[in-house]
Amino acid sequence: MKSLSKDCLILCDIQAKAFELSLSYCGCSSEIFIRRFMLSEVATLMDNLSFLDTNLQAKDVLDMIDEEYGRSDYGSVKYTANELHWIGYIYRYFAYTYEKSSRQVYRIIKPKELRSLYLPYHTMDPSKAIDMILESKGLALDEEAELQRQYEIFKAIRDS
């Protein structure tokens, strides 16, 4: 797991603000926006940290999403501003600290599930919230924990 840095906090903040701003800027549902964002070119720029070489802000991110996918009014379910802010922050924190792409993180946990976890988890440290999410899914993305898990499986097979 990658340690937290100033770069991570900057990216988390911009993504959280972009997600929150999507509420008033985008015509599509929050889930559609989040899917578009997580699979977008701008998410890739954040993943490889080249986004930090730009002067782009949250509104610019939304413009880039519209440029890539086109405007849409599909869907009507909008999350609250606080939910969107937290979801955006958690997704970027997860991607950065676990060195996963936005696509990989999106495959692990969908927006609807994150939204359902907002109330119990939004006051937690992001790393703790992510650990609890992964644990509930039976996933160990920590290399040491994964190696230990595999060793236990191998040992059980050998001993049987």
Secondary structure, DSSP 8 states (H G I E B T S, - for coil): -----HHHHHHHHHHHHHHHHHHHH-SS-HHHHHHHHHTSHHHHHHHTTGGGGS---HHHHHHHHHHHH-----------HHHHHHHHHHHHHHHHHTT--HHHHHHHS-HHHHHHHHHHHTTS-HHHHHHHHHHHTT---SHHHHHHHHHHHHHHHHH-
